[in-house]
């Protein structure tokens, strides 16, 4: 059974892991992630989850003190789609073996080309760049445009339809002229596309994609079954030695990040937070200590196990595990291809997701506000920063529950390792005993 699963999942995971589109999405979002986290720190200061926090500082700095901290947040979250387009265009151009910088630039230009420059101001439509489309609402359009624009650019470039400069021209000038025709063709294609969408009832490509594609995907991603299924696949891939977070996250994370942005926008507007499932829900309440929620496993190893192998591994892996790094456990225990650990490895995160979802849906724990808490933030502290003391208590209870789920399975492994260690010790003692009967002149 195990070999059959491996024969099916390993080729699938490798194929997904090498997919140039998913790689571009994954790497492209890396550009925005550190900037969003920086912006979140300022937002966190302005909205720290302690009663009376805002009123306390208002006595010293005035009622509008928090507005100063909102500026860095607006400078990051409000333009997150721009960052995504640049990052994905840059990464995908590398996958297509064309100049990365021009790939990023042409993606951004084509994306702005089909954007409607109309915003509402005092019940009137005026010309301007709508922040809604350069924020989370424009991400899906940005992904599509980046792929299409770079494809056109690479195709024209591969045909050799470029302006060639004579020898002696500086390389930067030569690259600029070489990109002129491919970039022009991409712009022309999106220029025509913009005219076509203007003739439809949607008015522009952004409204079309948001209505037809993005809204249904967000509704699907914001469901408990979708989250559970995604995590089952994620942990199956990890079980076979493939980074499940990279494989599943390439598809699922853009949806989660958009849901987080919706939560953040609602919080800033003083409205009810709409989404239970989002990026912070996944990072802070699904697993503790990395895939499989192995921080619970580490605690069980140190509390209930007696074998030297497991004890020493637990001590070595504890500090990385507190900060969400669990490769020492996955490959050292191992969990990799270990049928004994597959059940708790998949069960604990699933239980965490289900319990957290219902606690939030029943109002026992506040919903995640969308503030980007680093996934390396230790448990309890991360829950407090994301949702207040209720989230910290929920994390602690789930962490303890995971310990008791892992306990019988790790104790079975512990018994096996104790037997192995005892046998090795006996063999070593036998080897150390020296008897005259063992000596022979034939050995000389």
DATAVEN-V717778 format. One record per residue. N is the residue number from 1. SS is DSSP state (H for helix, E for strand, - for the rest). PHI is phi in degrees with one decimal (999 if undefined). Layout:
BEGIN
N/SS/PHI, N/SS/PHI
END
This chain:
BEGIN
1/-/999, 2/H/-63.1, 3/H/-67.4, 4/H/-66.7, 5/H/-60.8, 6/H/-64.2, 7/H/-66.1, 8/H/-87.7, 9/H/-76.8, 10/H/-62.0, 11/H/-61.9, 12/H/-64.2, 13/H/-64.1, 14/H/-64.4, 15/H/-65.9, 16/H/-65.9, 17/H/-65.4, 18/-/-97.1, 19/-/-65.6, 20/H/-67.8, 21/H/-70.9, 22/H/-68.8, 23/H/-63.0, 24/H/-64.2, 25/H/-64.5, 26/H/-60.6, 27/H/-72.0, 28/H/-65.4, 29/H/-73.5, 30/H/-64.4, 31/H/-64.3, 32/H/-83.8, 33/H/-59.3, 34/H/-63.4, 35/H/-68.9, 36/H/-66.7, 37/H/-65.4, 38/H/-61.2, 39/H/-62.0, 40/H/-68.3, 41/H/-61.1, 42/H/-66.3, 43/H/-65.6, 44/H/-64.7, 45/H/-63.0, 46/H/-73.2, 47/-/-130.9, 48/-/-62.9, 49/-/-77.0, 50/-/-127.8, 51/-/-58.2, 52/-/83.4, 53/H/-60.2, 54/H/-63.4, 55/H/-65.7, 56/H/-61.1, 57/H/-74.9, 58/H/-63.8, 59/H/-66.7, 60/H/-98.3, 61/H/-118.5, 62/-/92.9, 63/-/-66.1, 64/-/-96.5, 65/H/-61.0, 66/H/-68.8, 67/H/-65.4, 68/H/-67.1, 69/H/-77.2, 70/H/-74.7, 71/H/-62.9, 72/H/-61.1, 73/H/-67.1, 74/H/-63.1, 75/H/-72.4, 76/H/-115.4, 77/H/-67.3, 78/-/-72.7, 79/-/-123.0, 80/H/-63.2, 81/H/-68.2, 82/H/-62.2, 83/H/-62.3, 84/H/-65.5, 85/H/-61.5, 86/H/-62.2, 87/H/-65.1, 88/H/-69.6, 89/H/-60.8, 90/H/-63.5, 91/H/-67.2, 92/H/-68.9, 93/H/-62.0, 94/H/-64.1, 95/H/-65.6, 96/-/-93.2, 97/-/61.3, 98/-/-123.6, 99/-/-59.1, 100/H/-66.6, 101/H/-64.5, 102/H/-69.1, 103/H/-61.7, 104/H/-66.2, 105/H/-65.0, 106/H/-69.3, 107/H/-63.0, 108/H/-66.0, 109/H/-63.5, 110/H/-65.9, 111/H/-66.3, 112/H/-69.0, 113/H/-64.8, 114/-/-97.8, 115/-/-81.9, 116/-/-78.1, 117/-/-90.9, 118/E/-136.9, 119/E/-136.2, 120/E/-88.5, 121/E/-142.9, 122/-/52.3, 123/-/64.1, 124/E/-130.0, 125/E/-89.9, 126/E/-124.6, 127/E/-79.6, 128/-/174.8, 129/-/-90.8, 130/-/-72.7, 131/H/-63.1, 132/H/-60.3, 133/H/-79.6, 134/H/-87.8, 135/-/-97.1, 136/H/-64.2, 137/H/-65.8, 138/H/-96.5, 139/H/-65.7, 140/H/-64.6, 141/H/-62.8, 142/H/-61.3, 143/H/-62.2, 144/H/-64.2, 145/H/-65.0, 146/H/-59.2, 147/H/-64.6, 148/H/-65.8, 149/H/-64.5, 150/H/-68.1, 151/H/-59.3, 152/H/-62.0, 153/H/-58.3, 154/H/-68.1, 155/H/-65.5, 156/H/-63.1, 157/H/-63.1, 158/H/-68.4, 159/-/-76.9, 160/-/80.2, 161/-/-83.6, 162/-/-132.0, 163/-/-85.8, 164/-/-98.3, 165/-/-97.6, 166/-/-69.7, 167/-/-60.7, 168/-/96.8, 169/-/-75.1, 170/-/-53.7, 171/H/-56.5, 172/H/-65.5, 173/H/-67.7, 174/H/-61.7, 175/H/-65.7, 176/H/-63.0, 177/H/-70.2, 178/H/-65.3, 179/H/-85.3, 180/H/-62.3, 181/H/-70.2, 182/H/-57.6, 183/H/-67.0, 184/H/-63.1, 185/H/-66.6, 186/H/-64.8, 187/H/-63.0, 188/H/-61.8, 189/H/-62.0, 190/H/-77.3, 191/H/-63.1, 192/H/-65.8, 193/H/-61.2, 194/H/-62.9, 195/H/-66.6, 196/H/-61.7, 197/H/-67.7, 198/H/-64.1, 199/-/-87.5, 200/-/-94.0, 201/-/-63.4, 202/-/-75.8, 203/-/86.2, 204/-/-160.3, 205/H/-66.4, 206/H/-63.9, 207/H/-62.8, 208/H/-62.9, 209/H/-65.7, 210/H/-64.5, 211/H/-77.4, 212/H/-85.1, 213/H/-113.4, 214/H/-67.4, 215/H/-61.1, 216/H/-61.8, 217/H/-65.1, 218/H/-66.2, 219/H/-66.3, 220/H/-68.6, 221/H/-68.3, 222/-/-90.5, 223/-/-129.0, 224/H/-63.3, 225/H/-59.0, 226/H/-62.6, 227/H/-64.9, 228/H/-64.7, 229/H/-63.3, 230/H/-60.1, 231/H/-75.9, 232/H/-63.5, 233/H/-65.2, 234/H/-57.3, 235/H/-79.5, 236/H/-62.2, 237/H/-64.0, 238/H/-61.3, 239/H/-59.7, 240/-/-98.6, 241/-/85.9, 242/-/-104.7, 243/-/-65.8, 244/H/-64.1, 245/H/-62.2, 246/H/-71.5, 247/H/-69.9, 248/H/-74.1, 249/H/-63.2, 250/H/-60.6, 251/H/-92.7, 252/H/-89.2, 253/H/-64.0, 254/H/-57.5, 255/H/-67.7, 256/H/-62.6, 257/H/-67.4, 258/H/-68.6, 259/H/-63.5, 260/H/-64.4, 261/H/-63.5, 262/H/-63.6, 263/H/-62.1, 264/H/-63.4, 265/H/-62.7, 266/H/-66.0, 267/H/-63.8, 268/H/-66.5, 269/-/-85.8, 270/-/76.0, 271/-/-100.6, 272/-/-67.6, 273/-/-70.4, 274/-/-86.8, 275/-/-115.2, 276/-/-74.3, 277/-/-84.9, 278/-/-162.5, 279/H/-61.5, 280/H/-70.2, 281/H/-59.3, 282/H/-66.6, 283/H/-69.0, 284/H/-108.5, 285/H/-125.4, 286/H/-82.4, 287/-/-137.3, 288/-/-125.8, 289/-/90.3, 290/-/111.0, 291/H/-52.6, 292/H/83.4, 293/H/51.7, 294/H/-77.1, 295/H/-64.1, 296/H/-62.6, 297/H/-63.5, 298/H/-60.3, 299/H/-63.3, 300/H/-62.7, 301/H/-60.7, 302/H/-76.7, 303/H/-89.2, 304/H/-117.0, 305/-/-101.6, 306/-/-121.0, 307/-/-69.4, 308/H/-63.3, 309/H/-60.7, 310/H/-72.5, 311/H/-60.7, 312/H/-66.6, 313/H/-63.3, 314/H/-61.6, 315/H/-66.1, 316/H/-68.6, 317/H/-92.3, 318/H/-65.4, 319/H/-63.3, 320/H/-58.2, 321/H/-65.1, 322/H/-60.3, 323/-/-101.5, 324/-/83.9, 325/-/-108.1, 326/-/-127.8, 327/H/-57.9, 328/H/-58.3, 329/H/-76.9, 330/H/-61.3, 331/H/-99.2, 332/H/-97.8, 333/-/-64.7, 334/-/-99.3, 335/-/-94.7, 336/-/-55.0, 337/-/54.0, 338/-/-111.6, 339/H/-58.2, 340/H/-63.0, 341/H/-100.9, 342/H/-64.1, 343/H/-61.9, 344/H/-67.1, 345/H/-60.6, 346/H/-92.6, 347/H/-71.9, 348/H/-61.6, 349/H/-60.9, 350/H/-62.8, 351/H/-63.2, 352/H/-57.9, 353/H/-63.7, 354/H/-65.1, 355/H/-64.9, 356/H/-62.4, 357/H/-60.4, 358/H/-73.0, 359/H/-62.3, 360/H/-76.5, 361/H/-68.2, 362/-/-86.3, 363/-/83.6, 364/-/-72.6, 365/-/-129.8, 366/-/-61.4, 367/-/-73.6, 368/-/-65.1, 369/-/-79.5, 370/-/97.4, 371/-/-65.5, 372/-/-77.1, 373/-/-91.6, 374/-/-56.8, 375/-/-66.0, 376/-/-84.5, 377/-/-63.2, 378/-/-59.9, 379/-/-61.0, 380/-/78.2, 381/H/-64.2, 382/H/-65.4, 383/H/-64.4, 384/H/-65.2, 385/H/-68.2, 386/H/-82.0, 387/H/-137.4, 388/-/94.8, 389/H/-64.2, 390/H/-62.3, 391/H/-66.2, 392/H/-64.3, 393/H/-64.7, 394/H/-60.3, 395/H/-58.5, 396/H/-62.5, 397/H/-65.0, 398/H/-66.8, 399/H/-61.5, 400/H/-67.3, 401/H/-59.0, 402/H/-61.9, 403/H/-59.6, 404/H/-74.9, 405/H/-72.2, 406/H/-72.2, 407/H/-53.8, 408/H/-63.0, 409/H/-73.5, 410/H/-72.7, 411/H/-68.7, 412/H/-64.9, 413/H/-65.0, 414/H/-61.4, 415/H/-60.5, 416/H/-63.2, 417/H/-68.4, 418/H/-63.5, 419/H/-62.0, 420/H/-61.9, 421/H/-67.0, 422/H/-65.5, 423/H/-64.3, 424/H/-65.6, 425/H/-65.8, 426/H/-65.0, 427/H/-63.7, 428/H/-66.8, 429/H/-64.7, 430/H/-62.7, 431/H/-68.8, 432/H/-80.7, 433/-/-71.8, 434/-/-114.7, 435/-/-126.4, 436/H/-65.6, 437/H/-65.9, 438/H/-82.7, 439/-/-85.4, 440/-/-149.0, 441/H/-67.0, 442/H/-68.3, 443/H/-79.4, 444/-/-81.2
END
